[in-house]
């Protein structure tokens, strides 16, 4: 196959991948706006902050320090897990209360 055909196929595949990723990236943008609002004036340790772990799929929300759990002592791991869970619950409450009260608008 000539290199020009290979280049054309590669370009087409790249365009299709970008087209497929667009809806997920748009949702991640909305989520980033909510996280930005949530963290305004909120002082928590860096590893406790929630982040979007983006991938080719929809991504997921995790604590910044989630992967460090693998190397922590059992006691520290348990304490950090509780801390991370509290932060996730606080964000969930922020979203729930914000949407129910009307103070948080659907991001566009």
C-alpha positions in Angstrom: 0.0 0.0 0.0 1.5 3.4 -0.9 2.4 5.7 1.9 -0.1 8.3 0.7 -3.0 5.8 1.2 -1.7 4.9 4.6 -1.5 8.6 5.5 -5.1 9.2 4.2 -6.4 6.2 6.3 -4.5 7.4 9.4 -6.0 10.9 9.0 -9.5 9.4 8.5 -9.1 7.2 11.6 -7.9 10.2 13.6 -10.9 12.3 12.6 -13.3 9.4 13.5 -11.6 9.0 16.9 -12.0 12.7 17.6 -15.7 12.6 16.5 -16.4 9.7 18.8 -14.6 11.3 21.8 -16.4 14.6 21.4 -19.5 13.7 23.5 -17.4 12.4 26.4 -15.1 15.5 26.2 -18.1 17.8 26.3 -19.4 16.0 29.4 -16.0 16.3 31.1 -15.9 20.0 30.3 -19.2 20.4 32.2 -17.9 18.4 35.1 -14.8 20.5 35.3 -17.0 23.6 35.7 -18.8 21.9 38.6 -15.5 20.9 40.2 -14.2 24.4 39.8 -17.3 25.9 41.5 -17.1 23.2 44.3 -13.4 24.0 45.1 -13.8 27.8 45.2 -12.9 28.6 48.8 -12.6 25.0 49.7 -9.3 24.1 51.4 -8.5 20.4 51.3 -5.2 18.5 51.0 -4.0 18.2 47.5 -4.4 14.4 47.4 -8.0 14.7 48.6 -9.1 16.9 45.7 -11.3 15.3 43.1 -10.1 15.0 39.6 -11.4 13.6 36.3 -9.5 10.6 35.1 -10.1 11.0 31.4 -9.7 8.2 29.0 -11.2 7.3 25.6 -14.4 6.5 27.4 -16.5 8.7 29.7 -13.8 9.0 32.3 -14.4 8.9 36.0 -14.0 11.1 39.1 -11.3 10.0 41.6 -9.3 11.5 44.4 -5.9 12.9 43.3 -4.2 10.5 45.7 -6.2 7.4 44.9 -3.4 5.5 43.2 -1.0 6.3 46.1 -3.1 3.9 48.2 -1.2 1.0 46.8 2.0 2.0 48.7 0.5 3.2 52.0 0.5 1.4 55.3 -2.8 -0.3 56.2 -3.6 2.4 58.8 -2.9 5.3 56.5 -4.7 3.6 53.7 -7.8 3.3 55.9 -7.7 6.9 57.0 -7.1 8.2 53.5 -10.0 6.1 52.1 -12.3 7.6 54.7 -11.0 11.1 53.8 -11.5 10.4 50.1 -15.0 9.1 50.6 -16.0 12.2 52.7 -14.8 14.4 49.8 -16.8 12.4 47.2 -19.9 12.6 49.4 -19.4 16.3 49.9 -19.2 16.8 46.1 -22.3 14.6 45.6 -24.2 16.7 48.2 -23.0 19.9 46.5 -24.4 18.7 43.2 -27.6 17.5 44.7 -28.3 20.5 46.8 -27.3 22.9 44.1 -29.5 21.4 41.5 -32.5 21.0 43.8 -32.2 24.5 45.1 -31.7 26.0 41.7 -28.4 27.7 42.7 -26.4 25.4 40.5 -27.4 25.5 36.8 -26.8 22.8 34.3 -23.4 23.5 32.7 -23.6 24.2 29.0 
